[in-house]
């Protein structure tokens, strides 16, 4: 796994780079550094695809944070867990209960998202395990 940090409209837009467990390369690619060692140029090609894929829609090239580096598996798992926790807070209503100090517009947006039909997808999690979806 690897994790580039694309910046989309001023916000971090994390991209997870994975491989199918059944792929013939899977036994050799256990972390992002393995990709460059085993398949030189692949990460650069992936980065360039993410940089340019919106250009045909008339948008400018995407930019990346973290010096355009692909972060490793442990970094990726921490970001995934953090995002999953924030998502669960949102859909369970916990975030809504924490927003009393925010202006009414923010409260309405959080309330709308919290009451979405995604509630049924929230599960209790063990913070020591990667999130499940």
N, C-alpha and C positions, 0 to 999 in steps of 0.2 A: 504494500500500500504506500501511496505517497499523497501529498497534499499541497497543491499550489494555492496561493491566496490571490485570486483575481479580484480586482477592484471594479465593482459595477455600480455606476451612478453614485460614487463616493463611499460605498459600503463594501466591507469584506464579503466576497462571494466564494466560499471555499469549494474546491473541486476535489473529489476523492478519486484517486487513480487506483484501480484494482485489476486483478486478473481472474478469469474463470478458473476455478480449482481443477477443472478437467483439461485445461489448456496444456499442451506439451511443455510449455515454458514454466508452468506453475511451480514445479519442484525447485527451480533455480532462481525464482524471483520472490524472496521473502521480505524484502524491504526495498525502499526506493533506490538505494545505492546499487543493489543488484541489477536493476534495470540498465543503468548506464554501463556497468561492467559487462553484462551479458548481451545487451542489445544497444550498442552505442548509437547515439543520435535519436533514439526513440523519445526521450524526454523533451528534447528540443522540438521535435515534430509535434508532440502533444501541446507544448506551450504555444507554438505558432498557430496551431489550429484554434486554441482558445483565444489567442490574440486577435485572430482575423475572422472568426465565424459570423460575426454580426455585420461585417462590412457590406455584404450584399444587400442588407436591409437599410443601407444608408447611414449606419452608425459608425463612429470612429473606432479605431482598433482598441481593444481592451488593454488595460495595464495591470500589473501585478505588484503585490506587496512583497515584503520579506526578501528583497533583492532578487526577485524572480526565482527563488529557490523552491524546490519541492521538499516539503518537510517529511520527516520519516514516520514510520508506523506508530510509534508511541505518541508523537505529537498529534498525529491524525486522530488517534483514538480519544485523546483528551478533548479535542475540539468537538468531535462527534458526541461525546458524553455531555459536554457543556451545552451544545445546541439541543440535544434531546431533552435535557433537564429544563431548559427554557421553554421548549415546545410543550412539555407536560404541564408546566406551571400555567401556561397560557390556556390550554384546552380544559384543564380541570377547574379553572376559575381562581386558582391561587394567585395568579398575577393580578387579576381584577381586584382581589381583596387587598393587595399591596399598593394599589394605585390611588388611594384616597387623596394624596397630596398633589396629584397631577391635575392639569386643567380639564375641563369638561370634554373637549374634543378627543383628547387622549383616552380618557375614561370610556367614552362611547366606543371608540375603536377597539380597545381591549375587551370591553364587554361583548361586542359583536363577535370578535374572534373566539372568545372564551365559550360562547354559547353555540358555537358551530357544531355540526354533526360529527366532528372529529373526536368528540368526547369518548365515544365508544372505543377508540383506538388507544387511549391512555391506559397504561398498566403500571402497577407499582414496580419499581426497579431496585436492584441491589447496586449501589453506587460503585461497587468493586468490579462489576461486570460491564462489558461493552453493552450498549443499548440494543434492544431488539425492536423490530418494527413489525 
